[in-house]
Amino acid sequence: MRYVGASAPDPILYTPEKRAFWVGDGSGLPMGVSASAAYPERAMETPSGSSIVLYSDLLWEPKSLPGVCLLPEFLPSFIDELQGKNLVATLRGHLDMLGDIKLNDDLTLIEVRL
C-alpha cells in the first residue's frame, strides 16, 4: 500500500488473524499550510486479511476516551487485549459501554479491510 502523510495520526495496519500490527508514518505538514510543501510517498506491506485503520487525534490522547489510546507505545497491549477481534467493532462496543460521554474533540475512526 502506498500513501502520504500530512500531520495526521499514524495509520495502523492490523491483521486480526495473526494478532499483528504495523504503524505507518503520518507525519508531514498539514495540507494547505504551504503551497510548496512536498508529501513524499510512503509504503507499507499489506498482508492478506489485514485492515488499515485511520483515526483522529482524539484516540492518541490517553485521557480523552477512558480506556482507549492508540499511541504506538500503547498498541502492543491493546492489540493483545483484542485477541484477534475486529478493532473498530471493539472500539465501537467500548464507546457504547461508556454511554453518553462528552468528548473534547472530534472522533473519526475508519477501517478499510484489504
C-alpha positions as CSV (number, residue, x, y, z in Angstrom):
1,M,0.0,0.0,0.0
2,R,1.3,3.5,-0.8
3,Y,0.2,6.6,0.9
4,V,1.3,10.1,2.0
5,G,1.2,11.8,5.4
6,A,0.0,15.3,6.3
7,S,0.3,15.8,10.0
8,A,-2.2,13.0,10.9
9,P,-2.1,10.2,13.4
10,D,-0.1,7.3,12.2
11,P,-2.1,4.8,10.2
12,I,-2.3,1.3,11.7
13,L,-2.2,-1.8,9.7
14,Y,-3.9,-4.6,11.7
15,T,-4.1,-8.3,10.9
16,P,-6.6,-9.8,13.4
17,E,-5.9,-13.5,12.5
18,K,-2.2,-13.1,13.3
19,R,-2.8,-10.6,16.1
20,A,-0.2,-8.4,14.5
21,F,0.0,-4.7,13.7
22,W,2.3,-2.2,12.0
23,V,2.4,1.5,12.5
24,G,2.9,3.8,9.5
25,D,4.1,7.4,9.4
26,G,1.5,10.1,9.3
27,S,3.9,13.0,9.8
28,G,4.2,15.9,7.4
29,L,3.0,19.5,7.0
30,P,-0.8,19.8,7.3
31,M,-2.4,20.2,3.8
32,G,-2.9,23.8,2.8
33,V,-0.2,25.3,5.1
34,S,2.3,25.8,2.3
35,A,2.0,25.8,-1.5
36,S,5.5,24.4,-1.7
37,A,5.0,21.6,0.7
38,A,6.2,18.2,-0.5
39,Y,4.4,15.0,0.5
40,P,6.7,12.0,0.0
41,E,5.1,8.7,-0.9
42,R,5.4,6.0,1.8
43,A,4.7,2.3,1.6
44,M,3.5,-0.4,3.9
45,E,3.3,-4.1,3.2
46,T,-0.3,-5.3,3.3
47,P,-0.6,-9.0,4.4
48,S,-3.6,-10.9,3.3
49,G,-6.5,-10.4,5.7
50,S,-5.3,-7.1,7.1
51,S,-7.1,-3.8,7.6
52,I,-5.8,-0.2,7.5
53,V,-7.2,1.8,10.4
54,L,-7.3,5.6,10.2
55,Y,-8.4,7.8,13.1
56,S,-8.5,11.3,14.5
57,D,-6.0,12.5,17.2
58,L,-8.7,12.1,19.9
59,L,-7.6,8.5,20.0
60,W,-4.0,9.5,20.7
61,E,-4.9,11.4,23.8
62,P,-4.9,9.0,26.8
63,K,-7.4,11.0,28.9
64,S,-9.8,11.8,26.1
65,L,-11.6,8.5,25.9
66,P,-11.3,6.4,29.0
67,G,-9.6,3.0,28.4
68,V,-8.6,3.8,24.8
69,C,-5.3,5.2,23.4
70,L,-3.8,4.3,20.0
71,L,-0.4,5.9,20.6
72,P,2.3,3.4,19.4
73,E,3.6,2.7,22.9
74,F,0.1,1.5,24.0
75,L,-0.6,-0.6,20.8
76,P,1.1,-3.9,21.8
77,S,-1.1,-4.3,24.9
78,F,-4.2,-3.0,23.1
79,I,-3.8,-5.4,20.2
80,D,-3.1,-8.3,22.7
81,E,-6.4,-7.4,24.5
82,L,-8.3,-7.6,21.2
83,Q,-7.5,-11.3,21.0
84,G,-8.0,-11.2,17.2
85,K,-11.3,-9.3,17.3
86,N,-12.2,-6.5,14.9
87,L,-10.5,-3.3,16.1
88,V,-13.2,-0.9,15.1
89,A,-16.1,-3.1,16.3
90,T,-14.3,-3.4,19.7
91,L,-13.8,0.4,20.0
92,R,-17.5,0.9,19.0
93,G,-18.5,-1.5,21.7
94,H,-16.3,0.3,24.2
95,L,-17.9,3.7,23.2
96,D,-21.4,2.1,23.6
97,M,-20.5,0.8,27.0
98,L,-19.2,4.3,28.1
99,G,-22.7,5.7,27.2
100,D,-23.3,9.4,26.6
101,I,-19.9,11.0,27.3
102,K,-18.8,14.4,26.3
103,L,-15.7,14.3,24.0
104,N,-13.2,17.2,24.0
105,D,-12.5,16.8,20.2
106,D,-13.9,15.2,17.1
107,L,-13.8,11.4,16.8
108,T,-13.1,9.8,13.4
109,L,-12.4,6.1,13.1
110,I,-12.2,4.4,9.7
111,E,-11.2,0.8,9.0
112,V,-10.7,-0.5,5.4
113,R,-10.3,-4.2,5.0
114,L,-7.8,-5.1,2.4
